Amino acid sequence: MFSRRYVITSLASAFVAVATSGAMAAEPIKVVASFSIIGDLVKQVGGDRVEVTTLVGPDGDAHVYSPSPADAKAVTEAKLVFVNGLGFEGWMGRLSQAAGSFAKQITVSTRVVPLAAQEDEHGHGHDHGHSHGKADPHAFQSIANVKIYVRNIRNALISVDPTSNATYEANTVAYIAKLDELDAEVRAAAAAIPPKQRRVITSHDAFAYFGKAYGFEFVAPQGVSTDAEPTAKQVASLIRQIRDQGVKAIFVENITDQRLITRIAEESGAKLGGALYSDALSPPDGPAGTYIDMIRHNIKTLSAGLSS
């Protein structure tokens, strides 16, 4: 027969063990996202269950990014590493190898149907070590594609944290509902712009998926990577095209040097229509602190620049 004191002590020990186990289970999962847009999507799905380290932060250019020792440490400590794929993060393989990481790498664009890169069509080929190959990697500019991203993120998080399955499922359903509302909002705004005015000049070819989804034609002096340098002949050709087609406005991007696009605007007579967010979010207190804010800002900026 056990003494009363023994029973109480045993129960207390069991309670401490359960509490400790619960505390350990509540520890967020360490994950890495390659750049700010992916980081936001992971946070939307993971909520409090994830601790996200984003390598290329707000207003950062993932095309020309150089990883730091701190990035290698973050990758080493992560359980999952989320990347866009489609050749977007040309430096990620080297980073993972240098870090000696065993983290599972999740390509969030899996099952997206990619568009072909437009470099050859516009003569913007480049050879600076950052080529994305034949696919345009900016699939996240399509809301429909981002819903695929979100489901891939959900599946990956459940695979390493199955006890939080209900949380990830609920977060995914709620976020996709918001994306559906956003899609309807963008379609309504695009429909209000006359089709002939939906020709858009931007810094580099980042918006082909957006253009296909909502009926815009995007042209850029740079290719799909911001390290592409257009020739004087290509710039002159673009200026003539702007004049001939009566393009109303051209737009700079948050990750690019605006001097070239400003020069094109001055020489073509088109107005500067504002800044679009292409490959990176703004800081949290900016106009594009989340993916949804980014898309909403971009369509409002396009509407204002092309409709007036």
Sequence and secondary structure as in RCSB ss.txt:
>XXXX:A:sequence
MFSRRYVITSLASAFVAVATSGAMAAEPIKVVASFSIIGDLVKQVGGDRVEVTTLVGPDGDAHVYSPSPADAKAV
TEAKLVFVNGLGFEGWMGRLSQAAGSFAKQITVSTRVVPLAAQEDEHGHGHDHGHSHGKADPHAFQSIANVKIYV
RNIRNALISVDPTSNATYEANTVAYIAKLDELDAEVRAAAAAIPPKQRRVITSHDAFAYFGKAYGFEFVAPQGVS
TDAEPTAKQVASLIRQIRDQGVKAIFVENITDQRLITRIAEESGAKLGGALYSDALSPPDGPAGTYIDMIRHNIK
TLSAGLSS
>XXXX:A:secstr
   HHHHHHHHHHHHHHHHHHHHHHTS EEEEEEEHHHHHHHHHHHGGGEEEEEEE TT  GGG    HHHHHHH
HH SEEEE  TTS TTHHHHHHHHT   EEEETTTT    B  HHHHT    SS   TTB   GGGSHHHHHHHH
HHHHHHHHHH GGGHHHHHHHHHHHHHHHHHHHHHHHHHHHTS GGG EEE SBS  HHHHHHHT EEE SB SS
TT    HHHHHHHHHHHHHHT  EEEEETTS THHHHHHHHHH  EEEEEE  SS   TTSTTSSHHHHHHHHHH
HHHHHHH 
